[in-house]
Amino acid sequence: FTDATTLSFGLRYNYEEISAEVQDFAAGSVLAGDDDDSVWLGKLSLQHQLLEDTMVYGNVSTGYKGQAFDTGIFTQEKADNPVQPEESVNYELGVKSVFADGRIQTNLATFFTAYDDFQAQDVRVRENGSLAGQLLNVGKLETYGVELDAAALVVENLRLSLAMAYTHAEVAEWD
């Protein structure tokens, strides 16, 4: 838009194929499944150079974690019905600054991310009493927070860094 303002756009197409084959020696059978999936992902970012050493930005982006097979307690039903993909939308606002002739750098960002079909591990007790992990979709998850990164070059060959974050995550909907 101007020498100080930039708009960036990115787009990606993702296609994946998955398959699993598990030999059940006790039952003398083979459990197998396969599937495929595709998705378009994007990012839109606006940044503005407020001062020579200070830039503010905002962006929105989509994320994706592909479908998967839960092989913890594998059955033919799970081979035929993989865990659904996890999708997310992230919003971020921030400021990046450099001071003292480049000797001090600070980055401050705030974010909000909403996940659909969030994939998580669960632990189940098998019929024989042993424990087995289980991959499943837990529904909607939301997370937000603030991150601060700072670094200072105190003297030549001595750099001090600081990183702090506050993150809040909550399952918003669980079927």
Helices and strands as residue ranges (DSSP letters): E 5-24, E 29-51, E 54-65, H 76-80, E 86-99, E 104-116, E 119-125, E 131-137, E 140-155, E 158-173
